[in-house]
Amino acid sequence: MTEIHEATLARRQQIVAAATATFLRYGYARTTMGDVARAANMSRPTLYAAFPDKEQVFDAVIRGLVETKIAQIRQQLAILPSIAEKLRWACTSWGVEGYELVRANPDARDVFDLGFCAVRDSYDVFEKLVTDILQEQWPRQGAVPALPDAARMLAAAIKGFKDLASDSDELRRMIASLTDMVASQLMAK
């Protein structure tokens, strides 16, 4: 790797780290490129040389957050013995942290807005993770929905639960009830 490429990569990582904290506090709408430049301790022209617009910075932030979260979830899955525990862990980890972030910083709500491609893609990544979990126990016969459809339903339900829950404890209970129902159906087959 050339020194120039390494410097460019390091600068982009610096920007994404600074932008992550800024977007998570103020959300997409309130964050400006000037805010990101200040947080990254660089000039706006330097920022624009690395990322031509705010949406590209936001995209990199979301993709980085998702990569980190999925890795954390997968690491814990390796030590959980049952499908129920795996589903509960994955779905709770995915849903509750973001819920609590928005409760603490209401402007950050748009960080989870499905109008952004990176946010939509994050659900695809999570659905793939859930599909992998289900694949371990999914019955090979019978009239059951396709694995990706089941994973998509779980992800959509969690998104809806976040809108309906009055607090984190209620959200955890809703997720636990759903994942326990899914796991019990899988084990009954």
C-alpha positions as CSV (number, residue, x, y, z in Angstrom):
1,M,0.0,0.0,0.0
2,T,1.4,3.4,-0.9
3,E,1.9,6.2,1.6
4,I,-0.6,8.3,-0.2
5,H,-3.3,5.6,-0.1
6,E,-2.6,4.9,3.6
7,A,-2.9,8.6,4.4
8,T,-6.2,8.8,2.4
9,L,-7.5,5.8,4.2
10,A,-6.5,7.2,7.6
11,R,-8.1,10.5,6.8
12,R,-11.4,8.8,5.8
13,Q,-11.3,6.7,9.0
14,Q,-10.8,9.9,11.0
15,I,-13.7,11.5,9.3
16,V,-16.0,8.5,9.7
17,A,-15.1,8.3,13.4
18,A,-15.8,12.0,14.0
19,A,-19.0,11.9,11.8
20,T,-20.3,8.9,13.7
21,A,-20.4,10.7,17.0
22,T,-21.9,13.8,15.3
23,F,-24.6,11.9,13.4
24,L,-25.5,9.8,16.4
25,R,-26.0,13.0,18.5
26,Y,-27.7,15.3,16.0
27,G,-29.0,13.1,13.3
28,Y,-28.6,13.5,9.5
29,A,-30.8,16.6,9.1
30,R,-29.1,18.7,11.7
31,T,-25.5,17.7,10.9
32,T,-23.7,19.8,8.4
33,M,-20.4,19.2,6.6
34,G,-19.0,22.0,8.7
35,D,-20.0,20.1,11.8
36,V,-18.2,17.0,10.5
37,A,-15.1,19.0,9.5
38,R,-14.9,20.6,13.0
39,A,-15.4,17.2,14.7
40,A,-12.6,15.7,12.6
41,N,-10.3,18.7,13.2
42,M,-9.9,19.5,9.5
43,S,-10.9,22.1,7.0
44,R,-14.0,21.7,4.9
45,P,-12.0,21.5,1.7
46,T,-10.0,18.6,3.2
47,L,-13.3,16.9,4.2
48,Y,-14.8,17.5,0.7
49,A,-11.7,16.0,-0.9
50,A,-12.4,12.7,1.0
51,F,-16.2,12.8,0.8
52,P,-17.9,14.9,-1.9
53,D,-21.2,15.3,0.1
54,K,-22.9,14.6,3.4
55,E,-24.8,11.6,2.2
56,Q,-21.5,9.8,1.3
57,V,-20.2,10.5,4.8
58,F,-23.5,9.3,6.3
59,D,-23.4,6.2,4.1
60,A,-19.9,5.3,5.4
61,V,-21.0,5.9,9.0
62,I,-24.0,3.6,8.7
63,R,-22.0,0.9,7.0
64,G,-19.3,1.1,9.7
65,L,-21.8,1.0,12.5
66,V,-23.6,-2.0,11.0
67,E,-20.4,-3.9,10.4
68,T,-19.3,-3.4,14.0
69,K,-22.8,-4.3,15.4
70,I,-23.1,-7.5,13.3
71,A,-19.6,-8.6,14.3
72,Q,-20.5,-8.1,18.0
73,I,-23.7,-10.1,17.6
74,R,-21.9,-12.9,15.7
75,Q,-19.2,-13.1,18.4
76,Q,-21.8,-13.7,21.1
77,L,-23.8,-16.1,19.0
78,A,-20.9,-18.5,18.9
79,I,-21.3,-19.2,22.7
80,L,-25.1,-19.4,22.9
81,P,-26.4,-22.9,23.0
82,S,-30.0,-22.6,21.8
83,I,-31.8,-21.1,18.8
84,A,-34.1,-19.2,21.3
85,E,-31.1,-17.6,23.0
86,K,-29.4,-16.8,19.7
87,L,-32.5,-15.2,18.2
88,R,-33.2,-13.3,21.4
89,W,-29.6,-12.0,21.6
90,A,-29.4,-11.0,17.9
91,C,-32.8,-9.3,17.8
92,T,-32.4,-7.5,21.2
93,S,-28.9,-6.4,20.3
94,W,-30.1,-5.1,17.0
95,G,-33.2,-3.3,18.2
96,V,-32.6,-2.0,21.7
97,E,-29.3,-0.1,21.3
98,G,-30.8,2.1,18.5
99,Y,-34.0,2.6,20.4
100,E,-32.1,3.8,23.4
101,L,-30.0,6.1,21.3
102,V,-33.0,7.8,19.8
103,R,-34.6,8.1,23.3
104,A,-31.5,9.9,24.5
105,N,-31.0,12.0,21.3
106,P,-34.3,12.4,19.4
107,D,-32.6,14.2,16.5
108,A,-30.8,10.9,15.8
109,R,-34.1,9.3,14.7
110,D,-33.2,9.9,11.0
111,V,-30.1,7.7,11.4
112,F,-32.6,4.8,11.2
113,D,-34.6,6.3,8.3
114,L,-35.3,3.7,5.6
115,G,-35.2,6.5,3.1
116,F,-31.4,6.2,3.1
117,C,-29.9,3.4,1.0
118,A,-27.3,2.5,3.7
119,V,-30.1,2.1,6.3
120,R,-32.1,-0.2,4.0
121,D,-29.0,-2.2,3.3
122,S,-28.4,-2.5,7.0
123,Y,-31.7,-4.4,7.3
124,D,-30.6,-6.7,4.5
125,V,-27.4,-7.5,6.5
126,F,-29.4,-8.1,9.7
127,E,-31.8,-10.3,7.8
128,K,-28.9,-12.4,6.5
129,L,-27.7,-12.8,10.1
130,V,-31.1,-14.0,11.2
131,T,-31.4,-16.3,8.2
132,D,-28.1,-17.9,9.3
133,I,-29.4,-18.4,12.8
134,L,-32.7,-19.9,11.5
135,Q,-30.8,-22.2,9.1
136,E,-29.3,-24.0,12.0
137,Q,-32.7,-25.3,13.1
138,W,-35.1,-24.8,10.3
139,P,-37.1,-27.9,9.5
140,R,-36.4,-29.3,6.0
141,Q,-40.1,-30.3,5.4
142,G,-43.5,-28.8,6.0
143,A,-45.4,-25.7,5.0
144,V,-43.1,-23.0,6.4
145,P,-42.1,-19.6,5.0
146,A,-38.8,-19.3,3.3
147,L,-35.9,-18.4,5.6
148,P,-35.3,-15.0,4.1
149,D,-39.0,-14.2,4.5
150,A,-39.0,-15.3,8.1
151,A,-35.9,-13.2,8.8
152,R,-37.5,-10.2,7.1
153,M,-40.6,-10.5,9.2
154,L,-38.6,-10.6,12.4
155,A,-36.6,-7.5,11.3
156,A,-39.8,-5.6,10.3
157,A,-41.5,-6.6,13.6
158,I,-38.5,-5.2,15.6
159,K,-38.7,-2.0,13.7
160,G,-42.4,-1.8,14.5
161,F,-41.8,-2.7,18.1
162,K,-39.4,0.3,18.4
163,D,-42.2,2.6,17.3
164,L,-44.7,1.1,19.8
165,A,-42.7,0.4,22.9
166,S,-43.0,2.9,25.7
167,D,-39.5,2.1,27.1
168,S,-36.5,-0.3,26.7
169,D,-37.9,-2.9,29.0
170,E,-41.1,-3.1,27.0
171,L,-39.1,-3.4,23.8
172,R,-37.0,-6.2,25.3
173,R,-40.2,-8.0,26.4
174,M,-41.8,-7.7,22.9
175,I,-38.6,-9.0,21.2
176,A,-38.3,-11.8,23.7
177,S,-41.9,-12.9,23.2
178,L,-41.5,-12.9,19.4
179,T,-38.2,-14.7,19.3
180,D,-39.4,-17.3,21.8
181,M,-42.5,-17.9,19.7
182,V,-40.4,-18.3,16.6
183,A,-37.9,-20.6,18.3
184,S,-40.7,-22.8,19.9
185,Q,-42.3,-23.2,16.4
186,L,-38.9,-24.3,15.0
187,M,-38.3,-26.8,17.8
188,A,-41.8,-28.2,17.4
189,K,-41.2,-29.1,13.8
